[in-house]
């Protein structure tokens, strides 16, 4: 019976690859959420800038304008923070993708080795089977020959 000598290592590498795929998927979800939050903040800033401009046209009080200005500055700070977070998440995503690619390569190396060993094992079995068949054929031929030589 064929047993791949490095099956335990192959199983470990498959498990590691699956774990990395899950981590990459989680990073991708985090990145998507962060981008959505960035878009929300950008929209919020634009809405408040428009509202501030409208208030200025309508002749709003200085205190209203100061409130809007402070809020818009806060949103701008949040936008910068969110942009930095996205940059960090993109680096982490790229690193996880690189790790996954490396893990896939390592697993494929073992998969190819397993296939080669399986093919070599099958060839050895086929060779043994052919030798056995040849021996049976020779034995049968010798038996027939011996039967024909017997005096009747």
N, C-alpha and C positions, 0 to 999 in steps of 0.2 A: 504494500500500500504506500502511495506517495505521500510524503509529508515535507513541506517546505521548511527548511532548517531555520529560516529567518521570519517565520510567520508571526511570532510574537512582536518582532520589531515592526513588521508591516502593519500589524493591528494597531500598534502604538502610533505609528505615523498617520494612519487613517483617522484615528481618534483625534490626534493633534490637528490634522487638517480640518476636520469637522468643527472643532472648537474655534479655530481661527476663522472659519467661515461665519460662525455665529457672532464672533466678536466684530468682524468686518461689517456684518449686517447691522449690528447694534450701533457701530460708529456711523454708518451711513444714515441710520434713522436719526441719530443725534444731529448729524450735519444738516439733514433735511429740516428738522425742527428749528435749528438755529437759523437757517436761511429764511424760514417762514417768519420767525420772530424779527429778523432784520427787515424784512419787507413790511411787516406790520409797523415797526418803529419808523421806517421811512415814510410810510403813508401817514402815520400819526403826525410826524413833523411837518409834512407838506400841508396837511389839513389845518394844523395850528398856525403855520405861517400864513396861509390864506385867510384864516379867521383874524389874525393880527392885522393883516393888511386891510381887511374889511373894517375892523374896529378903528384903525387909523383914519380911513376915509370918512367914517361916520363921526369922527371927532370924539373918540373914547378918552376917558380920563387917563392921566399919567400912571396912576396906580394899576389900572387894568393892563396898560401896555407893559409895565414892569412885571406884572404877574405872568403875562404871556411870554415875555422875553426870558424870564427865569425858567419857565416850564420848557420852552424850546431849547434852552441851553442844557437842561437836564436830559431831554430826549437826545440831544446831540451827543452828550456824554455816554448815554446808554448805547447809542449807535456805534460809537468808537469801541466801547467794551464788547459789543456783540460782534463787530468786525474782527476784533482780536480773537475772540472765542472761536469764530468760524475759521480763522487762519490756523489756530491751534488744532482744531478738529480735523482740518484738511491734512495737516502734517501727520496727525495720529492715524487718519484713514489711510494715507499713503504708506505709512510704516506697516500697518496691519496688512495692507494689500501685498506689500513686498514680502512680508513674512509668510503670507498664504501662498504666494507664487513659489517661494523657496520650499515650503512644505509639500506642495504639489509635485515639484521636481523630485524631491527626495522620495516621495511615495512611488512616483512613476519609475524611478530607478529600480526600486525593489519589485515593482510589478513586472517590469521587463525581465529582471533576474529570475523571478518565479516562473514566468512563461518559458524562459530558456531552459531552466531546470526541469520543468514539466515535459517539454519537448524531448530533452535528453533522456528522461525517465521512460517516456513512451517508446523511444527508439530502442532502448535497452530491452524493454519488455518484448517489443516486436522481434528483436534479434533472438532473444531467448526462445520465443514462440517458434520462430523459423527453424532454429536449431532442433527443437523438440519435434517439430513436424518432419524435418529431414531424418532424424533418428527413427521415428515411427515408420517413415517410408522405407528406409534402409532395412529396418527389422522385418517389415512386411515382405520386402523383396527377398531377403535372405531366407525367410520362412518358406516362401513359395519355391524358391530355388532348392531348398532342402527337401521339400515335399516332392518335387519332381525328380530328385535324385534317388529317392527311396525305391527299392525294388518292389514291384507289385506282385 
